């Protein structure tokens, strides 16, 4: 058994959740916040058989799109802020071994 931690942008989380469910995966969703932009994320916890990991990862990749977003730069010692284009979206995925799994 494997445990997949997938940190997904909040804008993509509904598509990811819907697609994982349609493919037969069960996921626990946790609200989380990114450190760089302090934006809303969803962290999915998915426990599955080892041979199904790639299928889940493929779904997450497909439904978590990268896109550009304009943000205001951080002010530096009295200087003005200005718009900066950053890349948002996508997913950060961790896969770990599970020693024991019970659903009670």
Rosetta silent file (secondary structure, phi, psi, omega in degrees, C-alpha in Angstrom):
SEQUENCE: XXXXXXXXXXXXXXXXXXXXXXXXXXXXXXXXXXXXXXXXXXXXXXXXXXXXXXXXXXXXXXXXXXXXXXXXXXXXXXXXXXXXXXXXXXXXXXXXXXXXXXXX
SCORE:     score description
SCORE:     0.000 S_00000001
   1 L     0.000  148.872  178.940    0.000    0.000    0.000 S_00000001
   2 E  -128.960  152.291  173.583    1.068    3.559   -0.700 S_00000001
   3 E  -116.672  123.925  178.937   -0.041    6.929    0.641 S_00000001
   4 E  -103.316  123.858  169.640   -0.140    9.811   -1.805 S_00000001
   5 E  -102.576  118.892  179.394    0.026   13.351   -0.451 S_00000001
   6 E  -124.578  115.646  178.903   -0.996   15.741   -3.237 S_00000001
   7 E   -96.821  115.733 -170.662   -0.951   19.485   -2.586 S_00000001
   8 E  -122.639  141.913  175.326   -3.165   21.105   -5.208 S_00000001
   9 E   -56.969  140.431 -178.632   -4.074   24.735   -5.895 S_00000001
  10 L   -55.157  -33.315  179.903   -7.537   25.569   -4.542 S_00000001
  11 L   -68.171  -22.251 -177.949   -8.741   26.496   -8.049 S_00000001
  12 L  -100.138  -11.015 -168.789   -7.951   22.956   -9.266 S_00000001
  13 H   -63.047  -36.430 -179.568   -9.134   20.965   -6.246 S_00000001
  14 H   -65.727  -43.667  178.604  -12.716   20.361   -7.398 S_00000001
  15 H   -62.974  -41.710  179.468  -11.584   18.948  -10.769 S_00000001
  16 H   -63.821  -48.724 -178.362   -8.987   16.736   -9.081 S_00000001
  17 H   -59.949  -46.653 -179.339  -11.474   15.468   -6.485 S_00000001
  18 H   -61.913  -42.392 -178.433  -14.178   14.737   -9.057 S_00000001
  19 H   -71.096  -39.285  177.176  -11.764   12.868  -11.348 S_00000001
  20 H   -63.017  -44.096  179.286  -10.209   10.823   -8.538 S_00000001
  21 H   -62.805  -43.320  179.528  -13.670    9.781   -7.330 S_00000001
  22 H   -61.933  -29.660 -179.911  -14.774    8.869  -10.861 S_00000001
  23 L   -87.548    1.199  175.908  -11.686    6.637  -11.163 S_00000001
  24 L    91.965   10.957  177.812  -12.549    4.834   -7.914 S_00000001
  25 L   -89.634  144.528  173.487  -10.053    6.499   -5.571 S_00000001
  26 L  -105.513  131.836 -177.292  -11.026    7.555   -2.062 S_00000001
  27 E  -135.709  142.718  170.633   -9.365   10.732   -0.841 S_00000001
  28 E   -97.858  131.515 -178.862   -9.377   12.799    2.309 S_00000001
  29 E  -105.944  132.064  177.241   -9.240   16.526    1.590 S_00000001
  30 E  -123.310  133.522  174.612   -7.507   18.959    3.921 S_00000001
  31 E   -72.083  135.223  178.949   -7.511   22.750    3.563 S_00000001
  32 E  -144.098  167.448 -177.943   -3.943   24.062    3.442 S_00000001
  33 E  -128.193  134.511  177.311   -2.127   27.288    2.630 S_00000001
  34 L   -76.300  149.111 -177.789    0.880   27.809    0.400 S_00000001
  35 L   -80.335  -35.217 -173.816    3.881   29.628    1.817 S_00000001
  36 L   -72.587  -55.113 -178.682    4.947   31.679   -1.214 S_00000001
  37 L  -101.058   -0.955 -175.306    1.680   33.352   -2.214 S_00000001
  38 L    52.142   37.587 -178.182   -0.243   32.447    0.960 S_00000001
  39 L   -95.823  159.612 -179.434   -2.937   31.120   -1.353 S_00000001
  40 E   -71.344  134.396  176.215   -5.499   28.447   -0.617 S_00000001
  41 E  -128.589  168.176  169.515   -4.578   24.874   -1.425 S_00000001
  42 E  -124.941  130.611  175.727   -6.125   21.476   -0.879 S_00000001
  43 E  -103.745  120.603  178.959   -4.012   18.586    0.352 S_00000001
  44 E   -96.604  135.521  171.973   -5.340   15.202   -0.733 S_00000001
  45 E  -112.516  117.767 -175.154   -4.475   12.037    1.199 S_00000001
  46 E  -128.077  117.511  176.071   -4.997    8.972   -0.980 S_00000001
  47 E  -101.874  127.181 -176.025   -4.211    5.443    0.188 S_00000001
  48 E  -152.397  167.902  175.757   -4.064    2.934   -2.650 S_00000001
  49 L   -67.206  149.964 -176.824   -2.405   -0.223   -3.905 S_00000001
  50 H   -55.081  -39.302 -176.942    1.108    0.238   -5.279 S_00000001
  51 H   -72.457  -10.719 -179.977    0.075   -0.637   -8.828 S_00000001
  52 H  -100.868   -2.384 -176.589   -2.570    2.142   -8.868 S_00000001
  53 H   -59.631  -47.786 -176.591   -0.262    4.978   -7.791 S_00000001
  54 H   -61.516  -36.739  177.951    0.672    6.052  -11.320 S_00000001
  55 H   -61.889  -44.337  178.293   -2.984    6.229  -12.336 S_00000001
  56 H   -64.895  -43.588  179.396   -3.763    8.565   -9.418 S_00000001
  57 H   -62.221  -41.610  178.605   -0.691   10.691  -10.127 S_00000001
  58 H   -60.856  -41.541  178.380   -1.669   10.964  -13.810 S_00000001
  59 H   -62.886  -46.122 -179.528   -5.157   12.196  -12.849 S_00000001
  60 H   -61.368  -44.591  178.416   -3.709   14.793  -10.486 S_00000001
  61 H   -60.495  -44.787 -176.971   -1.252   15.993  -13.157 S_00000001
  62 H   -64.804  -36.441 -173.851   -3.979   16.212  -15.800 S_00000001
  63 H   -96.594   -2.121  179.752   -6.387   18.198  -13.615 S_00000001
  64 L  -111.871   88.525 -173.216   -3.825   20.508  -11.955 S_00000001
  65 L   -87.826  143.706  172.476   -2.904   23.018  -14.622 S_00000001
  66 E   -81.533  142.728  176.338   -0.096   25.578  -14.459 S_00000001
  67 E  -151.975  164.055  179.477   -1.114   29.132  -15.292 S_00000001
  68 E   -95.724  145.366  179.315    0.266   32.656  -14.967 S_00000001
  69 E  -141.935  142.636  177.542   -1.072   35.145  -12.432 S_00000001
  70 E   -92.639  131.859  174.893   -0.209   38.783  -11.761 S_00000001
  71 E  -130.564  163.171  175.454    0.605   39.755   -8.165 S_00000001
  72 E   -84.971  136.271  178.517    1.942   42.930   -6.575 S_00000001
  73 L   -67.533  158.580  176.469    5.616   42.805   -5.662 S_00000001
  74 L   -75.269  136.109  179.664    6.598   43.175   -2.022 S_00000001
  75 L   -69.089  142.332  179.525    7.595   46.753   -1.169 S_00000001
  76 L  -117.768  114.987  173.862   11.299   47.276   -0.448 S_00000001
  77 L    33.077   64.642  174.989   12.336   50.030    1.967 S_00000001
  78 L    85.337   -3.539  179.336   10.068   52.792    0.698 S_00000001
  79 L   -82.395  159.929 -179.959    9.936   51.707   -2.952 S_00000001
  80 L   -78.464  155.813  174.111    6.675   51.320   -4.831 S_00000001
  81 L   -86.322  159.083  178.210    5.126   47.958   -5.618 S_00000001
  82 L  -146.943  155.631 -178.781    4.689   46.805   -9.190 S_00000001
  83 E   -70.162  140.007  179.198    2.911   43.887  -10.865 S_00000001
  84 E  -131.095  135.571  177.745    4.889   40.665  -11.252 S_00000001
  85 E   -88.354  127.986  177.883    3.851   37.598  -13.248 S_00000001
  86 E  -127.113  158.035  176.708    4.172   34.291  -11.353 S_00000001
  87 E   -92.408  129.650  177.125    3.322   30.690  -12.198 S_00000001
  88 E  -126.062  169.809  178.927    0.559   29.131  -10.063 S_00000001
  89 E    91.114 -164.597 -175.156   -1.262   25.810  -10.129 S_00000001
  90 L    78.235 -165.930 -179.118    0.124   22.393  -10.696 S_00000001
  91 E  -149.499  152.288  170.555    0.595   19.997   -7.811 S_00000001
  92 E  -111.804  123.933 -171.625    3.244   18.830   -5.383 S_00000001
  93 E  -123.958  130.594  174.436    3.011   15.063   -4.906 S_00000001
  94 E  -120.099  138.786  176.680    4.635   12.816   -2.305 S_00000001
  95 E  -125.028  125.620 -179.055    4.274    9.024   -2.302 S_00000001
  96 E  -128.520  160.183  174.648    5.176    7.029    0.809 S_00000001
  97 E   -74.755  148.576  175.913    4.900    3.441    1.968 S_00000001
  98 L  -114.188  121.839  178.891    2.054    2.547    4.326 S_00000001
  99 L   -76.493  -37.673 -178.672    2.858    0.054    7.042 S_00000001
 100 L  -149.717  139.891  178.935   -0.741   -0.361    8.124 S_00000001
 101 L  -137.894  126.529  175.854   -4.102    0.843    6.823 S_00000001
 102 L  -134.990  140.117  174.169   -7.486    0.336    8.475 S_00000001
 103 L  -117.256  107.817 -174.588  -10.841    1.800    7.662 S_00000001
 104 L  -111.037    0.000    0.000  -13.047    1.462   10.749 S_00000001
